Amino acid sequence: MQLFDRTTRQLDITAAGHAFLLMTGAVLDDMDMRLSRFMSYVAAQSGTIAVAALPSLAAAVLPDMMRDFMLDHPEVEFEIIDGAADEVVERLEGGTVELGVTAHGYLPDGFCFTPLLRERFYGVAHHSHPWSVQSSISWADFNGDTVVATRPGTSIRAITDAAFGKHSISVSHHFNACSAATIRGLLRAGVGVAALPAFEVRGFGLDDLVAVPVDSPGATRVIGVVYRCYQDLSPVAACFLDFMHATEINPPRGVRQA
C-alpha cells in the first residue's frame, strides 16, 4: 500500500497516507512533547529534587537557596523531608532522596560530605537561671545541671555527649525530646538547661529564655551537604548541589562560613 504518489516532478500523499497521518499524528506529537521534556530534564531545567534536611536547616537555610535557584530553573520541583541526623542518613541510604543537608558526623561508606556553615553552640535556659548575667559559659558550666536533651541519634546529642564525656561532666538527662518545640516548652518551664546550636536557637523566640555562647573547644556544629560519592546525581540535583557550593550565605548570629 502506497502512502505517497511520486512522479519526476511531484510528491503527493495518497488517501492511505492521509489515513496513516490521522492515526499516527497524535503519537508523533506525543513523542515530540516527551522528547522535549527529556531534553529539558537533561539540561537541568525540570525534574524533582528530593532533599532530606535537619528541621532547623530546612526552615532557615534551604528556603532562600531554593528561591534563588528557581529564578533560573522555574520548572523544577522540590521535595523536602525533614528529620534528625540518623533519619537523613536513612533516607539517603534508602534512595528516597539524592541530597541531605545535615551536620557532619557518621556516614556510611560511599557517601561524601561537603561543609557549608559552622554553628556556635549556646547554653539556653530560663531567664531566672544564673547564666542570664554571664556573657559566655563553658562546657563545665553544665556540670551537675539537668540537661534537656535531644534524643540519641541526633547530631546535637552526639556533639554534647562527646563534649560532656571528654570533659568528665556529669549531667542529668531526665528529659529527652524529639522536637525543638518540646525543648522550648521544657526550658520555659524551668526544668533544666540545654546546649543548642545557633540555627536551633534562632527559631526559639527568646522572650523568656537566655542564650549564652559556649566558649569551649568543640562547641560548634558543622553543617553541609551529603550525597553519594560514586553515583551520578540526576541533572537537576547535580545542578542544585553546585549551586549550594557556590552560594554565599548571609549567616545569622553565631554562624559563619565553614
C-alpha positions in Angstrom: 0.0 0.0 0.0 1.4 3.3 -1.1 1.4 6.4 1.2 2.7 8.7 -1.5 2.4 9.1 -5.3 5.7 10.1 -6.7 6.4 11.5 -10.2 9.5 13.0 -11.6 8.3 16.5 -10.6 5.8 16.0 -7.7 5.2 14.0 -4.5 1.6 13.7 -3.3 0.1 12.0 -0.3 -2.4 9.2 -1.1 -5.7 8.5 0.7 -3.9 5.8 2.6 -1.3 8.3 3.5 -3.9 10.7 4.9 -5.4 7.9 7.0 -2.0 6.9 8.3 -1.3 10.6 9.3 -4.6 10.9 11.1 -3.9 7.7 13.0 -0.3 8.4 13.9 -0.2 12.2 14.2 -1.1 12.2 17.9 1.6 9.6 18.6 4.2 11.7 16.9 3.1 14.8 18.7 3.2 13.0 22.0 6.7 11.6 21.2 7.9 15.2 20.3 6.5 16.5 23.6 8.1 13.7 25.6 11.5 14.3 23.8 11.2 18.0 24.6 10.6 17.2 28.3 13.5 14.8 28.4 15.8 17.4 26.9 14.6 19.9 29.5 15.4 17.3 32.2 18.9 16.6 30.8 19.5 20.4 30.8 18.5 20.6 34.5 15.6 22.8 33.6 13.0 20.4 35.0 12.7 17.5 37.4 12.2 16.9 41.1 15.0 17.5 43.7 14.4 15.3 46.8 16.3 16.7 49.8 16.3 15.4 53.4 17.4 18.0 56.0 17.5 18.7 59.7 14.4 20.7 60.6 16.3 23.8 61.6 18.1 23.8 58.3 15.0 23.0 56.3 13.5 26.2 57.8 16.5 28.5 57.9 18.9 27.5 55.2 17.0 25.9 52.3 14.2 28.4 51.6 16.4 31.2 50.4 18.6 28.8 48.4 15.6 27.2 46.7 14.0 30.6 45.9 17.2 31.8 44.2 17.8 28.6 42.4 14.3 28.7 40.9 14.8 32.1 39.4 16.8 30.3 36.6 15.0 27.0 37.0 11.3 27.8 37.3 10.1 24.3 36.2 12.0 22.5 39.0 10.1 20.9 41.9 11.4 20.3 45.4 10.5 17.6 47.8 11.8 18.4 51.3 11.8 15.8 54.0 12.9 17.0 57.5 14.2 14.7 60.2 17.0 14.1 62.6 20.5 13.3 61.5 20.0 9.5 61.6 16.8 9.9 59.6 18.6 11.9 57.0 21.1 9.1 56.5 18.4 6.5 56.3 16.7 8.5 53.5 20.0 8.7 51.6 20.7 5.0 52.1 17.2 4.1 51.0 17.5 6.2 47.9 14.3 8.2 48.5 16.4 11.4 48.4 19.5 12.4 46.5 20.8 15.1 48.8 21.0 15.5 52.6 21.5 18.8 54.4 22.8 17.8 57.8 25.6 18.0 60.4 29.0 16.5 60.0 29.0 13.1 61.7 28.7 9.4 60.9 28.3 8.5 57.3 28.1 5.0 55.7 30.7 4.1 53.1 30.2 5.7 49.7 28.8 9.0 50.9 30.6 12.4 50.8 30.1 15.4 52.9 30.8 19.0 51.8 30.8 21.6 54.6 28.8 24.8 54.2 28.5 26.5 57.6 29.7 26.3 61.1 27.3 27.0 64.0 28.2 28.0 67.5 26.6 26.3 70.5 24.7 28.2 73.1 23.6 27.4 76.6 19.9 28.0 76.8 17.9 28.4 80.0 15.0 30.2 81.7 15.7 33.9 82.3 15.9 33.2 86.1 18.9 30.9 85.6 22.4 32.3 86.8 23.5 32.2 83.1 21.4 35.3 82.5 24.1 37.5 83.9 27.0 35.8 82.1 28.4 36.8 78.7 29.7 33.3 78.0 29.9 29.9 79.6 32.0 26.7 79.1 31.0 23.0 79.0 32.0 22.8 82.7 29.0 25.1 83.5 26.7 22.3 82.6 28.2 20.1 85.4 25.6 18.9 87.9 22.7 20.5 86.0 19.6 18.9 84.4 20.0 19.0 80.7 17.0 19.0 78.4 18.5 16.9 75.6 17.6 15.8 72.1 17.2 12.1 71.7 20.2 9.8 70.9 20.8 9.6 67.2 20.5 13.4 66.7 23.5 15.5 65.7 23.1 17.7 68.8 23.1 14.7 71.2 26.2 13.3 69.5 28.2 16.5 70.0 27.0 17.2 73.6 27.6 13.6 74.7 31.1 13.7 73.3 31.8 17.0 75.0 30.5 16.0 78.4 32.4 12.7 78.2 35.6 14.3 77.2 35.5 16.9 80.0 34.1 14.4 82.6 31.0 16.5 83.1 28.2 14.8 85.0 24.7 15.9 83.9 21.2 14.5 84.5 19.2 13.6 81.4 15.7 13.5 82.9 14.2 14.9 79.7 14.9 13.6 76.1 12.8 15.3 73.4 12.5 15.0 69.7 11.3 18.4 68.7 12.5 21.9 69.2 9.0 23.0 70.4 9.1 20.4 73.2 12.6 21.5 74.3 11.5 25.1 74.2 8.4 24.3 76.4 10.6 22.4 78.9 13.1 25.3 79.2 10.3 27.8 79.7 9.0 25.7 82.5 12.4 26.0 84.1 13.1 22.3 84.4 16.6 22.4 83.1 19.1 23.8 80.5 20.0 22.9 77.0 23.0 23.1 74.7 21.8 24.1 71.2 23.4 25.3 68.0 22.7 28.7 66.5 20.0 27.7 64.0 18.0 25.9 66.6 18.2 28.9 68.9 17.2 31.3 66.1 13.8 29.7 65.8 13.1 29.7 69.5 11.9 33.3 70.2 13.9 34.1 73.3 11.4 36.4 75.1 11.7 34.5 78.4 14.8 32.5 77.8 18.6 33.3 77.7 21.1 32.0 75.2 24.7 32.3 76.2 27.6 31.4 73.9 29.5 28.2 74.9 33.2 29.3 74.7 34.9 25.8 74.7 36.7 23.6 72.2 34.2 21.6 70.2 31.3 23.9 70.9 30.4 24.1 67.2 28.4 22.1 64.7 29.5 21.9 61.0 26.6 21.6 58.6 26.8 20.7 54.9 25.5 18.6 52.1 25.7 14.8 51.9 25.4 12.8 48.7 26.6 9.5 47.1 30.2 9.8 46.0 30.3 7.3 43.2 26.8 7.5 41.8 25.6 10.1 39.3 23.0 12.5 40.6 20.1 13.5 38.4 21.0 16.5 36.3 18.8 18.9 38.3 20.1 17.6 41.7 23.7 17.9 40.5 23.0 21.5 39.4 21.5 22.3 42.7 24.4 20.8 44.5 26.8 23.0 42.5 24.6 26.0 43.3 24.7 25.3 47.0 28.5 25.1 46.9 28.7 28.5 45.0 26.1 30.4 47.1 27.3 32.9 49.6 25.0 32.6 52.6 24.4 35.6 54.8 24.9 33.9 58.2 22.9 35.0 61.2 24.4 35.5 64.7 26.6 32.5 65.8 27.0 31.1 62.2 29.9 31.5 59.8 31.1 30.0 56.5 32.8 26.6 57.0 
